[in-house]
């Protein structure tokens, strides 16, 4: 997914807000500000961040000063005595806030990728101030008068299609932020925005701390039977590093199910891990999120009502491809019965193995991965242990991810060691286009650590924009082909206006390029180039590769059900109306929602439960359906690739021209039609997921 961090708070965001930002004090004198590396354009190639100079204490004064400067720029636009024009209003807004953008981009990338208590405290302190800053712009009546006047005259301004869309997006964003509210409504919106910003920050902080607090300490190494020797050693080192020498420590990942469940033979330990995972942020301790999410749902419903929408889901989707919750709900609800039925069939197969082995128990959620692997071996003759030696990380990155980008788009990547990074794990690459020109930088940060948020994402330190004279400086965290698809969206952007750069599309379109890119991992020409034994360099045997491809549909009942359960929970929370009572029993709310859609399968818990569902509360609120919505396009677009000769350079160039370069400069449905000449069909997705 693209970044879940707070976005760079240029006026384009305009979705949060509340009081006036601080002004410099004696502790942030003008001399100090002048020396702050975040308040001046970097002298490094492509304005890459000066991580060798940036310190934690630079962030707060830089962001506060960045807000002050941004407001000055915006007030100058709003108070301009000349009649509003596209250049002196819309383009001027696009060029404002560069100091704030620079500091915020680095800060929020670090609070996700390499945080600490100091940065978390700064983040908590800044949240309401940044919300206030956004409101100060979005609810400025003089500024909106200029935008509204231009919008009303748009047909006579001689704008090109991209400019006309940009003007319309500004007008729409201001209206959605509350520009048409009366003064009482604006003041109420400010208070709700400020509270929301604070709650989101507390939620995120609790997620990070609870993962550490819920890690599983194992006293007896015998309980780790089934784990590889390397994994056992890593668990011992992890325990020692965290004050549990002589023991073993298993950290929890962000999703409900945990990787160790597929390996551990000790059923009691599997149960302990799963229950600890599912109880996160709902244990009544200092990291409990139940009250936070209940209030977030309530205040979002009130914001929606203020803006004239029945629910937050209606507000969000009105500005997405889906247009209404009904369309998103239909897509998911139509798939739910088949997904649940498939999951039950899969569960029966697992139970049959347990019974054959005289296990004497009914399969539970903590048993699924262990016995699913046995079913996979039996039905597909595929042993995951036999596959792993052929998937060495560096080979997959260089000969898989980068190779596919070269074959499709003519890109190449050259690692450089001369630029500072924020952690030793981080690597930097030149992005080299077909002409040999270096067009930007790519930062790869692939490994999990305690200072990094769970999950995987793409973000940027700098977005491409010819108006601002900027080339892309992109960062990718953790996973490979999927997140690299997002990275390509940022790398190959070719837009004038930053508002439309790279991944700046609707949320239910933004996952489309990333999911398309996943498909290329299994294309034989790519797969055979990276699936090589880490010792011998031999290509994975054809028979084993074919088993792997056939097994790609394996366990799709489970995978689809756990996803749908989470996506529908997200929609249920954001379908509450403003007059609905505060949810006081989160567990009961979840149970009722899952039962409503026939997804109350104890053996298949939601991919995320509400209290640790970061997508739902921080980034993709009422938008988690977007993965499935985008997957409809992804499956159909991949069918288009195959209908037109497959993974050819010609098809790659068309994908680049029609999708990746365009960002958000056209309506998303038009972007898709520009590529395929048709609207997406759902049938390829049903086939892909084994539901048809």
N, C-alpha and C positions, 0 to 999 in steps of 0.2 A: 504494500500500500504506500501511497505517498505519505509525507510526514503528518503525524498526529500532533506535533508540537504547535503551540500558538503561532499563527502565521505572522510574517512581517507586517507590522501594523501601519502600512500606508493607507491612504484614504480608500483604496480599493476594497479593503476588508469590510469596514463599516458595519460590523455585526455585534460589537460589544461597546460598552462605554460607562464614565461618570464625573469626577471633579477636575479641578485645574491642576496640571502637573507642577511639580516643584520647580523653583528657580535656583540657580547656583547659589551656594552658601559659601561661608569662609572655608569649608572643608572641600569645596569643589570650586576653587578660584579659577579665574580665567586662564591663569598660567598653567594650572593643573589640567584644565580641559584642553588646552592647546597641545599638551604633551600626551594626551590620551590617544592611543593608536586606533581606537574605534571611531574617533571623530574626524578622521582624515582618510582620504582615499589611500589604499595600500599602494606601495611602490613595487610590490612583487608582480610577477606576470599575471595578467588577467585580474589584478586587484585581489589576489588570493589573501586570505587573512594572515596577519603577522602573528601566528601563534607563539613565536619566540619572544614577542613583546607583550602580548595580551595577558593580563592577570585578572584574577577574580574581582579585585577591587576596582577595575576599570568599568565593569558593566553597568552598575547602577548609575554613576554620574553620566556615563555616555548616553544611556537610554533616556534619562531625565532631561539632559541637555538636548538630545535629539528630538524629544517631544516639544521642547520649547521652540527650537528652531523650526520644526515642522509647522507648529501653530502660527508662527510669524509669517511663514511663507503662505499658508492658507488664508490668513487674515488679509494679507496683501492682495490676494486674488479676489477675495470676497468684497473688499473695499475699493477695488479698482473703479475709478470714476468713468472709465471708458465703457462703452456698450459691450456686453459680453460677446465674445467670439469663441469659436472652437479653440483657437490658439491661446487666447489669454485666459481661458477658463479650464477647458478639459485637458489640453496638452500641458498647461501650467500645473494642474493637479498631478498629472502623470509624472512630472519632473520634481515634484516636491517630496520632502521626507527622506532624502537619500542618506543622511547621517543616521536617522532613526532606523531605517531599513538595514543599514550595514551592521549596526550594533545589535539589533534584534535578531538578525539572521544568525550571527555567530552565537549569540547567547542561547537561543532556543535550540539550536543544534547541539550545543554542549549539554544543556539540561536533559536532553534525551540520550546523548551518546557517551558523555563522560562527566557526570554530575558529582556533586559533593554537598555537604550540609550548607556550606556558604552559598553556593549557587541556588540551592533550593530555598534558602531564606530570602535571597534577593528576588527570586521568582515570586514568592508569596507576597513580598512587599510591593512589587511592581504591578501585580495583576490588577488591582483596582485603579491604579494610576493610568495604566494603559487603556483600561476600559473607559476611564474618564476622558482620556485623550481622543479616543475614537468618537465618543459622543460629542465632544466639543466641535468636531468637524461635521459629523453626520447630521447634527441637529442645529447647525448654524443657519439661521433663517436667511441672512444676506447671501450666503454662498448658494443655498438652494434656489433662491430667486433667479440667480444667473443660470444655473443648470436647467431649471424649469423653463425659462425663457428660450434657451437654445433648443430644448426638446420640442417645444411647441412650434418652433420655426425650422425644424430639422429638414423638411422637404425642400426648403428654399436656400439652404446654406451651401449647396454645391459640394457636399461631402462625398467621399468615396464610400463603398459598402463597409469597409472596416471602421472608418471614422464614425459612420452613422451607427454602427453597432456599439462602438465605444460610448458614444453619447447616450444611447439608450440604456447601456449597462450602468452608467453612472446615475442616470435618473432613477432607474429601477432600484439600485442599491440604496440610494438615499431614501426613497419611499419606504423600502423594506426596513430601513433602520429607524423610521419614525418621523421623517421630515414633514409629513402631512398631519401629524398629531397636533392637538391644541397644546397650550403650555402645560396644563396639568398632566396631559398624557405624556409629554416629553419628560417631565420631571419624574413621573412614575417609571418610565422606561429607563431612565438613568439609574434609578435606585435598583431596579431589577438587574440591569446589566452589571452593576458593581457587585451585587450579591452573587450573581452567577460566576463572575470572574474569580471571586474568592473561593466559592465552593469547588470549582473545577481545579483550582490549584491545590486545595486540601485533598480532594479526591486523588489526584495524581501522586501527591506526596505519600498518601496512605498506601497506594498500590505498591510503590517502590519499597517502602519500609515493611509492609506485610509480607512481601515475597521473602525478604531476609528472615523475618521473624518466624515464618512458617516452614523454613527449610527443615528437612528430615535428618535427624542425627541417628546414626546406626551404631550400636555398641558392639555387635558381633559380626565379623566379616562373613560368617557362614550365611547370613541372611542375604548377602549380595550374590549368591550363586546364580549364574546365568549372565552376569555382567562380564564384559571383557576385562582382561587384566589391566588394560590401559584405563578403562573407566573406573575400576576399583582404586587404582593408584591415584587418579585424579580426585576421587571422593575423599581419600585419605589426606591428600595435600590440601584440599579445600577445608576439611575439618581442622587441620593444624593451623591453617592461616586464620581461622576464625575462632581460635581459642579452644578447640576440642581435640587436642592431640591424642593420638591413640584410638580415635574413632573415625567414622566416615560420614560425610555430609552430602546430601542430595538436594541441590537447589531446585526450586520450582520455576517452571517457565510460565509465560503469561496465559497460555490456554488452559482449559480444564484438564484435559488428558495430558499425561507427562511421558516423555520419551522412555524413562526407566521401566514403565509398565509393560513394555514389550519384551523385556529381558529377564526381569526378576522372577525367579521360580517360587520364592517365598510369598505365599498368598497373603499372609497377614501383613507383610510389609507393603505389598501392592495396595491393599485396602487402606492402610495408614496413609500412604502417599495420596491416593485419590481423595480420601476424605479431607485431608489437610488442604488439598488444592481447592476443593469445592467450598470449603469453609472460609476461604480467604476474605478478609474485609467484612466479615459478618459474624465475628466471634464475640462481639461485645467489648473488645479491648479498645485501646486508644487509636487503632487504625480502622475502626469500624466505619463503613461507608453507607450503611442502610439509611440513616437519617439524611445524609448528604444527597443521595440519589432521589429520595422521595421528594425532597425540597426542590431539587433541580427540575424534576418532572413538573412539579406544581408551578414553579415560577415561569418555566418555558410556556406552559399552557396559558398563563396570564399574559405573557408577552404576545403570544399568538392572538389572543382575544383583542388586545389593544390595537393590533395591526389589522384586525378584521378577518381573522381566520378562526375556524372552529377549534383546531388543535395545532400543536407545533408541527406535527406531521404534514398537515395541509400547508402550513406556512413554508416549510422546507421544500416540499416537492413541487410547489407552485413554480419554483425557480429551477427545477431539474427537468430531465427528459421525461420522467414519469408523469409530472404535472399534478397528480393526485395520489393519495395513499391507496385508493381503490385499485389503480393499475398495478402498483407494486405488490399489493396484497394479493391480487388475483394471480400474478405470476408465481408467488410463493405458495399460496394456498392450493393452487392447482397441482403443484409438484409434491406437496406434503404427503398425501395419501400413498402415492407410489413410493416415495422415499421411505416412509415408515414401514410399508409392507416389505420392501427390500431389506430393511434393517432387521425386521422380524425373521425373515428367511435366513439372513446371515447369522442371527443369534441362534437359530435352531441348529445350524451347522456347527457352531461353536459348542453348543450343549451336547451334540452327538459325540464330539471328541472327548469332552469331559466325562460323559457317561461311559464311553469305551475304555477310558483310563481309570474307571472306578473312582472318579473324583469325589462323588458324594455331595455335590453342591450345585446350586443353580448359578448359572453365569451372571456375574454382576459387572458393573461398569469397569471395575479395576481388573477384571479378567479378560476384557475384550481384546486388547492388543496382543496379549500373550497367546491366546488361542487363535486369533485371526492369523497370526504368523504361521501357525501350524496348518490352518486351512489353506493358506496361500501355498505352502510347501506341497500339500497333498494335491490341490487342484491344478496348480500351475507348475508344480515341480520347481518352485523358485525359492531359493534359500537366500535371505537377505545377506547373510554372512558371506555367501559366494559372490555377491554383487559388489560389496564394499571395497575390495581391493582394486577395483577398476574405476573408482570415483575419487581419486586423489584431488584435493582441493585446487592446487595450483594448475593442474592439467585441465580441470573442468573450467576454471576461469579463463586461462589463456587459449586453450584449444576448443573450448565450447562456447562460452559467453562472448568473448571477444571475436572469435572466429566467425560465429553466426552474424555478428554485427558487420564484419568485413564482407561476408558473402552477400548480405542483403543490401547494405548501404555504402560499402566501400570504406568504412571507417577502420582505423587502426589505433592502437594504444601503446604508448611508450612510457615506461615507468621512469620517474625522475626522483632523485634523492636530495635535490637542492632546496626544496621548499619545507618550511617548518610544519609540523603536524601537532594535533592536540593529544595524541596518545601514540606510543611506539607501534601499536598494531596497524595504524592507519597508513595507507599507501596512496601515492599520488601519481596520476598518469596524464600525459598530454592526450588530448582528443585530436586525432589527425584525420582530416577530411580527404576526399578523393583526389584533391589537387596537391596534397602534401602539406597544405596549410594547417597549422595548429589552431583549432577553433575554440578551445576551452580547456578546462581542467576537470578531472574526475577523481574524487576521493573515495577509496574503498575501505570500509570499516566492517570487517566480516565476522568478528568473534564476539561471543557473549562475555560479559563481565559484570561484576557487581555494580559498577558505576553507570551501567547502560540500562535503559528501559528494555522491557521484554518486547518481543516481536521483531518485525522487520519493516524498514521504511526507506524511502528516498526523500531527499530534501535538497536545498541548494544554499550556497553562501552568496551567490550572485545569479540573477536571472538574466537571460539574453534580452537585449532591447537595443535596436538601432537608434532610437530616440535618445537613450542614455549613453550610447556608445559602450555597451556592456556585452561581453561574451559569457557563456554559461560556466559557472563553477559549481559542479554537481557533487552531491555526496550520496552514497548508498550504504545502507546498514544491513548486515547479516545475510539474507538469502541472495541467491544469484540470479537466475533467469527472470523471475517475476519482477524483482525490484529494478533489475537492469532495464526492463521494458519501460518503467517509469523514468529511469535515468536517460534513456534514449529520447523520451518525450521532451526532457529539458535540454539535452545536448543539441538536438536537431531543430529546435525552435528557430523560426526565421520571421520574427515579428518586430514591428516598430515600437509598439506600445507595451510596456511592462504588464499592464492589466491582462493581456492576452498571451503572455509568454509561457511556453512549456505546458505544465500540467494545470494551468489556470482554466480549467473547463468545469462543467458540472460534475458533481461527485459520481453520478451514475454513468458517466462516460470515462472518467479518468482512469478507471481500472481496465479499460478496454485494451490500450496498447500493452500494458504489463502482462495481461493474460494471453494476448496473442503471442507475446515473446516466449511464454512458457512452452508453447507448442513446438518451437524449433529445437528444443532440447532432445526430442526423440526422433527428429528427422535423421535418417541413416547417415547422410553426409556429415552432419554435425556430430551425431552420437558416436560414430566410429572414429571421429577425430579426437574425442576427449575420453572415451570410455576405454582406457588403457591401464593395464596392470601397473601398479605403482613401483614394482620391482623390475619386472621384465620388459615393460613397455608394450607388451602384446595387446592387440585389440581384443575387447571382450568377445568371446566366441559367439558366432551368429545365433546358435541355438539358445544361449543364455540371454542374449539381447532380445530375441523374439519372445521369450518367456516374460521378460520385463515389460515389453510393450503390451502383451496380452493381459498382464496383471494390472495394467493401469486402470482398468475398470473395476478391479477387485475392491471390495469394501465400500463401494459407492453408496450403498444404502446408509451405512453409518455416517460417512462423510457428508452426504447431502442432508441427512436428518440433523446432525449436530449443528451444521451451518444454519439451516432453516430455523431451528429452535432459537438460536441466538438472534437471527435477523427479525423474527417475529416478536421476540421479547422487546427488542429495540423499538419496533413499531407500536407495540402495546403500551409501553411507557409513554411514548410520544403521541398516543391517541387519547390521552386523558384530557378532559375539558377543564376550563378554568374554575368551574363550580364543583368539580369532583373533590371529595374529601382527600386529605393527605393520606397517602398509603402508609399505614403503620405496621403492616405485616408483609415484608418484602417476599418472604418465602411463599406465603399463600398467594400473593399476586402472581409470582412466577408460575406456580403450580396451576393456577386457573388459566393462565395464558397458554401454557403448553397443552393442557387438556382441551382447550377450545379448538386447537388446530390438529388434534390427534397426534401430538408429538410428545406426549408424556410417557416416554419410554425410560424406565429407570436405568436400563443398561446403556442408554445413549444420552448422556447429559448434554446440555447446550455447550457449544464450543467455549462460550464465556457465560458465567452467571452474572447477574446484574451488578453485584457489588465490586467486581473486578473487570467489568466490560468497558475498557477504555474507549473503544470506538463509539459506543453509545453515548457516553457522557462528555467526551472531550473533543472528538474530531468529526465523527460521522453520525451525529445525533439525528435519528430518524432516517438515516442514510445507509445503514449496513446492508440493506437490500441491494445496494449498488453493485456489490460483487457479482450477484446473480444476474442482475440487469445487464451488466457489462459482459458477463459470460455468454449471454445469448448472442451478443454481437461478436464476441471472440470466437465462439464455435462456428458461427456462420461465416465470419471473415476468413477463418482458417480453411473452411470449405471453399471459399472463393479463391484463396491461394492455390489450393489443389486443383480446382477447376481450370485454372489458368497457368498450369505448368509447375506449380509448387514453389519451392524456395529459390526463386530466380532473382537475379539482380534487377530485372525489369519490374517484377512485382514489388521488390523492396523499394525501388525508386518511387513507384506509385504510392506505396504506403507512406513513405517519407513526405512526398509532395502533398498528398491528400489529408494526412492525419498528423504526423509528427511535427511538421513544420508550421502547422496552422494554429496550434494552441487552441485558444478559445475565441478566435477571430470570426468564426462562423457558428450558426446554430449547430448543435451536436448531431442532430438527425441529418442535416445537410452534409456534414463531414463524412458520415457513414455512407450516404448515397454517392458522394463524390468518389469514394473508393470502390464500391461494389456495384453501383448503379441500381441498387434495390434497398428496400427496408430489410432489417434482419429477420431471419426465420428462426423459430424456436426449435424446430426438429433436430438440427445438428447437436444442440445442447442435450436434448433428451437421449440421443444416441450416445453421446460422449459420456454421460453419467449413468448409462446402463438402464435408463428408465423407459426406453423404447427399443 
